[in-house]
């Protein structure tokens, strides 16, 4: 299985992206490094494979992390085919980037190499805000805990609900370290807030001794907080996808968060303002300057390109402006993005230009023998499909940036960015290769966290003596078999689409997380 995967990697023209994290197991007192690999295959489907679930008991220093990662990359012959790597915000991971860049020599000096997990940063921002509201959230959390741990109260709760014609709801207890569980808890209590308040009064003495008191005048804060957390929750769901591209979605979702901050920053409630400012302070630490990879990725969305990016940047920084001193110029950012795209295009054109031109010429020659078009139509067809990658100029890039593509409202709802680029490989051979690598970059750690969950489900008190190499083998085989099944399903869907409509692919650009 591993040899088959290595063979597949060697057949790729494009590079791959990685996602890595370290997890400590409770039962074995052992740390494991997980690495997942993400790429777009020759059929323009996103693929994901677990490369390693390796025992890692050395000190978690930058040097040790980069050394083990390089060993694993060598096993799969990927040392020269690594486009980017996604890490969380651990300082050792960040420090290991320079060493990995030196060893792997990624494109354009590693400008796109390091991607911080966006969902990890979202978590830091939300936790910062919820900390300032702890005195309001704690009573709800305590009362739900009180319901769960006192059968008599739970029985009375059922009577209260029945008396008021409502179903007796058993609220899920939240986990303080997981903000989305707090969001779901608050959301689920709105409908029952009056009954919860009555319950507090009914068990007044016990409740008072347990420091449980529901602030009846603070439900408005929870309503607003849930509006803000819903945006974070939706953004996290969208950017946690594994089998659809997410890199080009980041800037749009950053704008959504900035807008919800701006909308509620002028609230009359000091507690709410304190919460939002706490979130924004952490947010601007990481996202005031948006990473180049996210900016370039959105330009590869033919519906937006540079003009659309400029409008989004203006909206973004206008929304952040109230508590921000420095205001970056959108035009300067656009110029920097254009320069980055030109730089990577030039590098790819020099490296792959003659190769893609030859492939395009072979495609044109073979297709012309079977074409039923007239000579005039063939001439137009060949001209529009003529490869421009063999030139040393950035004519292909300029052509893409200046061409207007028409999309109907129906196209907007079902737009699939991978299928669009798959259909443009002959027109934009170099750009389509760039799109393959940039759009495959994962922006969250979900894939590797799923691997840790798999390992955690395997290890328990009865199976704590399993050898680390056997655990890795089991996790790899499980992941590869699931991925193979998904690939087969995807191919069947594509074949069905071709049979039924004459077009290939399904909507991936705006799907939900796998």
URJOZI-V677036 format. One record per pair of residues at least 24 apart in sequence whose C-alpha atoms are under 7 Angstrom apart, sorted by the first residue. I is the first residue (numbers start at 1). J is the second residue. If there is no record, write none. Layout:
i = {I | I}
j = {J | J}
//
This chain:
i = {6 | 6 | 14 | 14 | 14 | 15 | 15 | 15 | 15 | 16 | 16 | 16 | 16 | 17 | 17 | 17 | 17 | 17 | 17 | 18 | 18 | 18 | 19 | 19 | 19 | 19 | 19 | 20 | 20 | 20 | 21 | 21 | 23 | 27 | 27 | 27 | 28 | 30 | 31 | 31 | 31 | 32 | 34 | 35 | 36 | 36 | 38 | 38 | 39 | 40 | 40 | 44 | 44 | 46 | 46 | 46 | 47 | 48 | 49 | 49 | 49 | 50 | 50 | 52 | 53 | 54 | 55 | 60 | 61 | 62 | 62 | 62 | 62 | 63 | 65 | 66 | 66 | 66 | 79 | 80 | 80 | 82 | 83 | 83 | 83 | 84 | 84 | 84 | 84 | 85 | 85 | 85 | 86 | 86 | 86 | 86 | 86 | 86 | 87 | 87 | 87 | 88 | 88 | 88 | 89 | 108 | 112 | 112 | 115 | 117 | 117 | 117 | 118 | 118 | 119 | 119 | 123 | 125 | 125 | 125 | 126 | 126 | 127 | 128 | 128 | 129 | 129 | 129 | 129 | 130 | 132 | 132 | 133 | 139 | 139 | 139 | 140 | 142 | 143 | 144 | 144 | 145 | 160 | 180 | 183 | 183 | 187 | 221 | 228 | 231 | 232 | 237 | 237 | 238 | 238 | 239 | 239 | 240 | 240 | 240 | 241 | 241 | 241 | 242 | 242 | 242 | 243 | 244 | 244 | 245 | 245 | 245 | 246 | 246 | 247 | 247 | 247 | 247 | 247 | 247 | 248 | 248 | 248 | 248 | 249 | 250 | 251 | 251 | 255 | 255 | 255 | 258 | 258 | 258 | 259 | 262 | 262 | 292 | 295 | 296 | 296 | 297 | 297 | 300 | 301 | 302 | 305 | 306 | 310 | 342 | 346 | 348 | 349 | 349 | 349 | 353 | 353 | 353 | 354 | 356 | 357 | 357 | 357 | 360 | 360 | 384 | 385 | 385 | 386 | 386 | 387 | 387 | 387 | 387 | 389 | 389 | 396 | 397 | 414 | 415 | 415 | 416 | 416 | 416 | 417 | 419}
j = {76 | 77 | 433 | 436 | 437 | 81 | 82 | 83 | 437 | 81 | 82 | 83 | 437 | 82 | 83 | 84 | 85 | 440 | 441 | 84 | 85 | 86 | 85 | 86 | 87 | 445 | 448 | 86 | 87 | 448 | 87 | 448 | 452 | 460 | 461 | 464 | 464 | 57 | 55 | 56 | 57 | 56 | 448 | 448 | 447 | 448 | 440 | 441 | 440 | 436 | 440 | 418 | 422 | 243 | 244 | 440 | 243 | 483 | 479 | 480 | 483 | 476 | 479 | 472 | 472 | 472 | 468 | 92 | 92 | 92 | 93 | 95 | 96 | 96 | 96 | 96 | 99 | 100 | 104 | 104 | 105 | 106 | 107 | 113 | 437 | 112 | 113 | 114 | 441 | 113 | 114 | 115 | 114 | 115 | 116 | 117 | 442 | 443 | 115 | 116 | 117 | 116 | 117 | 120 | 116 | 344 | 292 | 293 | 443 | 443 | 444 | 445 | 443 | 444 | 236 | 444 | 179 | 279 | 282 | 283 | 179 | 279 | 179 | 278 | 279 | 275 | 276 | 278 | 279 | 275 | 274 | 275 | 275 | 212 | 213 | 214 | 214 | 212 | 212 | 171 | 173 | 173 | 195 | 233 | 226 | 229 | 226 | 272 | 260 | 257 | 257 | 512 | 513 | 512 | 513 | 443 | 444 | 444 | 446 | 513 | 512 | 513 | 514 | 447 | 513 | 514 | 514 | 508 | 509 | 439 | 440 | 509 | 442 | 443 | 294 | 297 | 439 | 441 | 442 | 443 | 294 | 297 | 298 | 439 | 298 | 294 | 294 | 295 | 312 | 315 | 316 | 316 | 319 | 320 | 319 | 319 | 320 | 337 | 337 | 337 | 341 | 438 | 439 | 435 | 417 | 405 | 401 | 334 | 334 | 394 | 394 | 430 | 389 | 392 | 430 | 389 | 390 | 430 | 390 | 429 | 387 | 389 | 390 | 387 | 426 | 427 | 426 | 427 | 426 | 427 | 426 | 427 | 428 | 429 | 429 | 430 | 428 | 431 | 507 | 507 | 509 | 507 | 508 | 509 | 509 | 505}
//
